Amino acid sequence: MFSFLKPKAKTMNLRKVDDNFSVTGQITPEQVKDVSDAGFKSIVCARPDNEEPGQPSFAEVARAAENLGLKIVHIPVSGMLGEGQIIRFHDAWAQMPKPMLGYCRSGARAGSLHSTLGR
C-alpha cells in the first residue's frame, strides 16, 4: 500500500570481537544473506526459541543459512553458562569455518560463549 507506512527492515548491529568472531542481536531468515555477504562462514545462535513473541525460530534461520551454504549451530543460553554449553561452543569453534557470527537477543550471551575460549 503506502511504503511509508511499512516498518523499516531491522538492520544488524555487528560488533567485532576479534578477526574470527562478531556478535549481533536477533537475526531474521531474510538477513542471513547479509550475513553471508559480510563474509561470515558460520553462525552460532545462543538464543532459546520462544524467548519473545514474534522471534524467528532457530529452525527458520537455520534453513536460510543452510540454503546459502553457511554452517549453523544452536547453543541456547538462559541465565548462567553451563558446562554443556561451553563444551558445545568449544566443539563448534574447533569444527566450524571462520569467521563466525554469534547472535542472541542482544549479542551478549553469544559474546559470553566466545569469552570462554580463554585466549
GIRA-V324646 format. One record per backbone hydrogen bond with DSSP energy under -0.5 kcal/mol. NH is the residue of the N-H (numbers start at 1). CO is the residue of the C=O. E is the energy in kcal/mol with one decimal. If there is no record, write none. Layout:
nh=<NH NH>
co=<CO CO>
e=<E E>
This chain:
nh=<3 5 6 6 14 15 17 18 21 22 23 24 26 31 32 32 35 36 37 38 39 40 41 42 43 44 45 46 46 51 55 61 62 63 64 65 66 67 68 68 69 70 71 73 75 75 77 86 87 88 89 90 91 92 93 94 95 96 100 101 102 103 104 111 112 113 114 115 116 116 117 118>
co=<1 2 2 3 12 23 21 21 18 100 15 102 105 28 28 29 31 32 33 34 36 35 99 99 71 101 73 44 103 48 52 57 58 59 60 61 62 63 64 65 66 65 41 43 45 73 46 82 83 84 85 86 87 88 89 90 91 92 20 42 22 44 24 107 108 109 110 111 112 113 114 115>
e=<-0.6 -1.9 -0.6 -0.9 -0.8 -2.6 -2.6 -2.0 -1.0 -1.8 -2.4 -1.6 -0.9 -1.1 -0.7 -0.9 -1.8 -2.4 -3.1 -1.6 -1.9 -1.7 -3.0 -1.3 -2.1 -2.6 -2.7 -0.6 -3.3 -0.9 -1.7 -1.8 -3.2 -2.3 -1.7 -2.4 -3.1 -2.1 -0.8 -1.0 -1.4 -2.6 -1.8 -1.8 -3.1 -0.6 -2.4 -2.1 -2.6 -2.4 -2.4 -2.6 -2.5 -2.5 -3.1 -2.0 -1.8 -2.9 -2.9 -2.4 -2.9 -2.5 -1.2 -2.2 -2.2 -2.0 -1.8 -2.0 -0.7 -1.2 -1.9 -1.1>
